[in-house]
Amino acid sequence: YPNIYSSDEMGNCFRTASQIVDPVETVQIPVDVQGCSTFQSPAIVTGKQGRAPGELNSPRGVAIDGVTNQIFVASYLNHRVEVFSETGEFLYQLGVGQLSRPWGIATHGDSVYVSCWGDHTVSKFSLTEMCRVRRIGGEGSDNGQFIYPHQLTADPIGRVFIADTGNNRISIFDPDLNHLRNNTFY
């Protein structure tokens, strides 16, 4: 399985490892704030393989809230997001019964954004309200539609950049997921 590398709002780098190790499915958070250049020993190993709360089944995206240091993990085959403390303790779940094969994940302020391969959508969750507040997309190539949205990230002012794999573009949205523009690559 491939490793996915990302960084949080504070510039800390991390990796998602999707392989099974001594039957534990892991998400490794390496210590490296020098630009994702070295990935040696993980600071945290979180989660075990399974379907129960706090367990992971094919983890994909990882995001770290720069304020609370909570770790958000898209559990692809569990169809939800698992949330852990900075020490790896399971805290809660997001999107139970609302997500279809979540892949990418990003945080900004009190918002968590999740891309889903299963239904070609992106959802916004409010951590203040602890619920989904917006869902956009559906399969297609019009503005605001996706074909297998992959990774996503939010910039410092809250714009959300979504890698729309099937449409060969980066779709850009405001913090409320209103479409701003597309950058298409062929």
N, C-alpha and C positions, 0 to 999 in steps of 0.2 A: 504494500500500500504506500502511496506517496505521503511525504511529509508536507505540511502546509505551514509556511512561515508568515508571521504577521507582527505588528507592533501596536501598542496602545497609545493613547493620547500623550503620555509622558515620555514616549520614545523607548520604552522597554520592549524587548523582543521576546517572542515565544514561538513554540512549535507545537503542532498537533501531531501525535504519532498514532496511527490507526492500526497498528499491529497488535496481536494478542501475545502477551508475555506471561507465562506461568499462570494460568488462565485469567490474567488481569488485562483489561483493555485500558490503555493509559492515555493520559494527556500530560505531556511533559512541559514544564515551564522552566526553561533554562535561565541561568543568571547571566545576562549579557546586555549591557546598556551601551555598547560601543558600536551599534549599527548592525546587529545580526551577523557579526563576522565569525563568532565561534559558538559552537553548541556542544558543550562537554557534559558536565553533570547537571541533572535537573534539580532545581530548587524545590519543586513540588511534583509529586506523582499523584494524580487524582483519579478516583473512580475505579470501578471494577466492571467487568463485562456482565451484562444482564439487562433485565427489563424493569426492575424495581426502582423506586425513586432513589436518585443518587448514583445509579448504575448507567453505564454507557453501552451503546450498541452501534458501532461504526461511527465514532466521533469525527466530525468534519471541521467546522470552524470554531475558533476560540477568540474571545475578546476579554479584555480586562478593563473594568471600570477604573479610570484614573483617580477617582475620588475615594471610593470605598474599597478598592482593590479586589472586588468580587470578580470571580472567574466565570464567564459564561461559555458553555460548551454546547454546540449544536450536535445532538445525538441523532444521527441520520435515520437509523432504523427503529428508534424509539419514538420518532416523530415529535420531539420536544426539545427544550433547552434545559440543561441541568445547570444549576448555579452553586458555586462553591466559594468558601471563604478563601482569603489569601493563604491560609495554612492548609487548605485542601479539604476542609470539613464541608459536607453537603449542607446546603441551606434551604433551597426551594427549587421549584420548577416553573418554567414559563411555557405557554402555548400548548398545554396538554389538551388533546382533542381538536387543536386548531391548526397544526402544522403538518405538512406533507413532505417528508424527506428534507428537513432543514439542512442547509449547506453552509452558507456564509453568515457571519454575525459581526455586528459592530455596535459600539456604544457611543453616545454623545449626551452629556447632561444626564437627565433622568430617563432617556430613551434608549431602547435596545431595538436594533433593526435586524431582521432575519430573512434571508432568501431561502426559498423552497423549490427544489427541483421537481417534486411530485406534482405540483399544480401551477408551476411557473409564476409564483407570486413573491411579493416582499411584504412583510408585516412590520408594523411599528408597535412596540410595547411600551407602556408608561410604567416606570418603577414606582412612581408616586401612587398611581391607581392600581398597580399590580394586575394590569389586564392589557389586551390588545386594543389599540385605539384606532388603527387604520390598517387596511389591507389593500394592496393594489396589484395589478397585473392580470395574469391569465395568458394563455398561449397565444402569441401573435407577434407582429412586427410593427404595430402602430406605437405611437408615443405612449409610454406607460404600460406596455405589454412586454413580455419576455419569452424567450425560448431558452430554458435551462439557466436561470440566473445563478451565478456562481458566487464568487467572493464579493464583498462590499466593504466600504469603509466610509467614515464620516470625517470631514476636515474640521479644523478648529472653529469655523463659523456654523457648522451643522449641516452643510451640504452632504448628501449621500451619493456616493459613486458606486454604481452597480455594474459588475462585469456580466453582461448579457451574452453568454457564450454562443447560443444559437443564432443570434443576430449580428455577431462580430462587432459589438459596439460596447462602449461604456455609456450607460444612461445616468444622467445627473438630475438629482431631485433636491428640493429644499427640505428643511427639517420635518415638515409635515407631509412629505412624500408627494408634493406637487411637482410635476415634470418641468424641468428647466430646459434641457437640451440633450442631444445624443452626440457622441463622438464615434463615428463609424470607421472601422479598419478592414480593408480588403487586401 
